[in-house]
Amino acid sequence: MKKSRFIHAAIIGSIGGNLSWFLVQIFLYLQADLGFLPLFSQFIYEGIFMGAGIGITIYVQEALIQRNFFVLPKKVTLGFIVGIVSGLISFIIGQSFIAISADIPFVGIRIISWTIFGLCLGAATSFTIPLSKRIIIQACSGMIGGILGAISFELYSFIPNTHLAQLLGMIGLGILFHCSLIFTGTFSSHAYLRILTGRNEGQVYLLDRDVFSLGYLPENDIILRGYSEVCENHAYIVKNNDYYSIVNDYPGGQVFVNYRLVEQQNMKHGDIIKIGTALLQYGEIS
């Protein structure tokens, strides 16, 4: 289960790398053929567009894994903005090191820039994606992903074909960055929910956050569309120390655990949760 999340993250990360490369190529075309280069240097613009590509896929990653396609437009927009801002800040800071010391090689400047980018984007996701608000852990995970991704990017620079080198470098950066950013949440989680009925039967949600919401609205973490008697924001699952509890969050809504009506209930491995006509099973990973 945890391995599959990393496979998904690697695939989406490779898409992010391709998208970043494509955006940079558009910029280079505008720069070369149209003389389009206002305000900033080429180095900073490359950081902005590469950041945009990585930001978009970071923000849509969880929605794609959980098949929550309704929130994709919102996630794409948010990821694009956060990626651009993170890329702008980090590459401006990185370029400032050139003024501080002329002895730092350009490879070092790029690695510094990507490290700061990872720090910024990781910290941003702790506020805009509900990852248990672990800002320090997420920032450090992003920073490590930035370092590893930047090293991967530079390793491909030895390929004679510049375009191929950049493409492979961006794919490697995207994969390492995405995998690093989900590492902490994935390996610190020890529980999951599996949907047992309906069109999403078999779908598994790893409980890698402190709070998970359930309901039929698209902003929920677990969307229960196509089931009758499910409310907009029906219930939520909250982590308390070493156990998870399910809490009824909607007046008039009903939550059953092992077919007993509850308002709040600590869960144990194998419990069956009934929300409307949807059946889910809680499990623990040993």
Summary of the structure (lengths in Angstrom):
residues: 286
radius of gyration: 21.5
end to end distance: 12.0
largest distance: 69.8
contacts: 990
relative contact order: 0.11
helix: 57%
strand: 16%
